[in-house]
Amino acid sequence: MPPAKKRTRTYDPAKIRTAVLAQLGNVREAVRTLTPEQLAVPTRLGDWTVRDLVAHIGMALGAVVRLLDEPEPARQDGALLDWPSAIGADAADIGAYAHELAERNPDLDAHLADLERNFIAHLDENPGTRLLPTSAGALTLADYLVTRTVELVVHTDDLNAAVPGLDIPYDRQALAACTRLLADALAAKAPGGSTEVRIPPYAVVQCVEGPRHTRGTPPNVVETDPLTWIRLATGRVQWKDAVHDAKVSASGERADLGPLLPLLR
């Protein structure tokens, strides 16, 4: 009997929109407290300062506006799970633009507020089925908004790492969507049923070729928390270090995910 076809995960567009705006709100509230000295400190993202990083976070919304202003593609030729592996090609351009935005917008809170207003206006004018010409191909607006939760959650974590004590909170729905998209991207990259990856309370996926279990505890199990998973999936933490520090539990001969990571940079 052939293996059952996996169902594609779906997301509630209204909840995703709310999550994106909530996480941006969390970032804006924290940015208002940052001193000039804190804005100038380096981050774990190469030569980016905190100011550059905050400007880049605004691009998570600005990208939606920019793509909606471009002509709509004739047909959908991309998929949501194509996005994590596609954005690496744009890394150099993204970095340069972040520096430019930071220099051009000394008042970062005003900059984020302008982007938020423009973002909301564009969403109100376009249905979720509207196609966008993204780096992963033509995606629907509804699908592309899910990727914005990844951008916002990942870079919120970068900000928290750069400024001790900042402790920007994570919107639960944004964290859940980010975790699930990156977990599904792993399953798409290494299809199979021999290894179960558990990221409670948000996601469980099966991946990696090999014998498929049908009942009981699978022979290969990986378990970690959402933020550790996100850091692994984006290369902020190395697999061997997470295992060594007991941030990941991995049992079974097919439970080493190190060669499959990161999924996104």
N, C-alpha and C positions, 0 to 999 in steps of 0.2 A: 504494500500500500504506500503510495507516495506521501511524503510529509505534508501536513496541513499547511496551507498558505497563510503566512502571517498577515494579520490585519494591520493596515496603516493607522497609526495613531492620529486622532483628530483633536483639535483644540477649539475651544469656544472663543470666537473672535471678540465678543464683548468683554470676556474675562481677560483676554490677552491685552486688549487696549487698556483696560483698567490697570493691569499689572505693569505695563510699560510706563504709564503716567505716574503710578505710585512709586516705582523705583526711581524714576527721574526726580520726583518730589523729595525722596529720601536724600538723593545726591545734592540737590539744590540747597536743602536745609543745612547740610554739612558744609558745603562750599562757603556759605555765608559766614561760617566761623573761622575759616582759614586765614592765617596771617600772611603777609607778604613773604616772610621767611619760610613758612610751610609750603607756600605755592612754588617756591624756588627749589625745594629739595628734590633729589632724583627719585625715580621710581625703578621698579624691576624691569621696565620696558626700554632697555637700551639707553639712549640719551634723552628720553622724555623726562621732563620735570612734572611735578604735580599739576602745574598750570597747563602744560601740554595735554596731560591726561584728561583733565576736566574739559578742555576744549574738544578733545576727541570724543568724549562721552556725548557731547551735544550732537556730534555727527551721527549718532545712532538714530536720532530723529530727523536730522537734516537730510540723511540719505533717502528717507522715505519721501520727503518733499521733493528732492531733486529727481528721483525716479518717476514720481507722479507727474512731474512737469515735462517728461520726455514722451515721445509718441508711444502709444501702446503697441506692444508686439502683436503680430497677427494670430499667434497661437502659443500655447504653453508648451515649452520644450525643456523645462527644468523641473526638478523636484526638491522639496524642502530638504531632504537628506543629502542633496548634492552640495548644499551651501557650505557646511564646515570645511570641506576639502577644497572649495573653490576660492575662498577669500585670501589664501596665502599669496596668490599671484599679485594682489593689490597692495601688499604690505609696505613697499617703499613709497608709493604714492600716498598712502594713508598717513604715514609718518610725516612726510613733508607738509601735507595739508594741515595736520594737527599743529605743527609749529607755526604755520602761517595764521591759523585761526587764533591761536593764543596771543600772538603779537597784535593782531587786528582787533581783539576784543579784551581790553584791560578789565572791564567790568564783566566778570564771568557769569554772575547771577543774572544780569540783564540779558546777556547773550543766550543763556539757557531759557530764560523766560520768552524771548522772541522766538526761539526755535519751537518751544512748546506750543505757543499760540498758532504758529504757522502749520505745525504738525496737526493740531486738532482741526483747524480749518480745512486742510486737505483731506483728512479722514472723513469729515462730515460731507464732503463733496463727492466722494468716490465709494463705490461698493467694494466689498471684500473680494469680489471676483475680478476686479480690475487687474490686468496683467502689468507687471513691472519688468524692465530689462535689466536684471541683476547679473552679477558675475557668475552665478550658477545657472544662467539661462532665464527664460521668462517664467516668473513665479507670480502667483496671485498675491494681492495685497495682504490678504488674511494670513497666508503662509509666511510672507516676508516679515510681518509683525512678530511672528514667533521668534525669528532670528534676532529681533531687537531685545528680547529678554536675555538672550545670551550675551550680547554686547554690554548691556547695562549691568547684569549680575557679575560678569567676569571683571569688568573695569571698576565696579564698586569694590570688589575684592582687592584689586590692584591699589586703589586709593587707601583702603584700610591697611594694607601692608606697608604703604609708603609713609603714612602719618600715624605713628603709635597713638592709641587712645581715641582715634577718630570714631571708630565703631559705627559706621553707617549701617543701619539695619537692612535686611533683605526682605522685600515683599514676598510673602509665601507663594503666591501664584507665579510670580516672576521666577523665583528660585525653582519651583516645580517644573515649569516649562523649560527652563534652561537645562536642568538635570535630565529631563526626559528626551529632549532633542539630542543631546550629546550621547546619551545611552543608546538611543536608536541609531545614531550615526556609527557607533561601534558595531552594532549588530549588522548594519548594512556593509560595513567594511570587512567584517569577518563573519560571514553567514554560517550558520550551523546550529547545533543543539547540544554540544557536549559540555558547554560551560555556562553556568548561570551567574549573571552579575546582578547583585542586589544593592540598591541604593535607597534604603528606607528613609523616609516613608513615601518616596515619589516614583521609583522605577524599579522594575525587574525585567531584564532581557536575557535571552539565550543567544549564544554566539559560538564561534569557533567550530570548524569541521571536526567530526569524530563521532563516536557512538552517542546516540541520543537516548537520554533516560526517559522513561515513561511514567514512573511513579516513585514516590519517596524522595529522599534527598539526593540530588544529582552528585556524581562523583567529582565534579570540578565546580567549586563555588568561590566567587569573589564577592566580598562585601565591604562597603565603605560608606561614609557619610556624604551628603550632597556636595559640600564645599571641597572636600578632598577629591571627590570624583571630578568636579569641574576643574580643579587645579591640575589634575593628572591629564584630563582631556585636552587642556590648553597648554600643556608644557610648563606650567608654573612650578610643578613638583614632579620629580622623577619617580618612576615606578619603584625602583630599588630602594629609594629613600623612604617612600611611603610605607613600604613593607617593613623596612628596618625599624621605622619609628612606630610601628603598630597602628598606623592610620588606615591600613588595609589588611583584611584577613583574606588569605588566598590558600585554598587547599585543593590538591589534585594535580596530576601531571600536565593538564591543559589549562591551568589557572594563571599562568604567567602572561599578563597582558602587556608587558613591557615592549615587545616588538611592535605592537599595534598602536602605541601611543607616541606623541600626542595626535589628536584628531584635528585640532585647530590651533593655529599659532597667532 
